[in-house]
Amino acid sequence: MSALDPWVLDVAAALGIPATDVPADLRAGLLDLTREIEELIGPSAGPMTGLLLGVAVGRGIAPSGAVETIRSVLVSHRDQHAPASTEPLEPAPGADTSVPLARDAATTDDRSH
């Protein structure tokens, strides 16, 4: 049991939601999903997504189905907005690392004496 579990169960009870309606595996999946959303979109996206999830569930969508739908949207968003590769297509001029730097040569010369 995590430190978050008592809070979730207390809030659920205050809202009249049975503990069986917020099982541990659903909470864990939602936390993982929210973390991914916040990393990709930003910190405000997590709570707003939670609100949308609650509205969807209130309209009759199963919680696990809503989480999977949100995950699909996240994957699609990640694919559409993936950053371009940072690898250059061709080596930059002067990028030949096989040529020793002057400081490296000086260090080698100092050790040989």
Sequence and secondary structure as in RCSB ss.txt:
>XXXX:A:sequence
MSALDPWVLDVAAALGIPATDVPADLRAGLLDLTREIEELIGPSAGPMTGLLLGVAVGRGIAPSGAVETIRSVLV
SHRDQHAPASTEPLEPAPGADTSVPLARDAATTDDRSH
>XXXX:A:secstr
  THHHHHHHHHHHTT  GGGS HHHHHHHHHHHHHHHHHT TTHHHHHHHHHHHHHHTT  HHHHHHHHHHHHH
HHHHHT     S SS  TT  TTS  HHHHHHHHHHH 
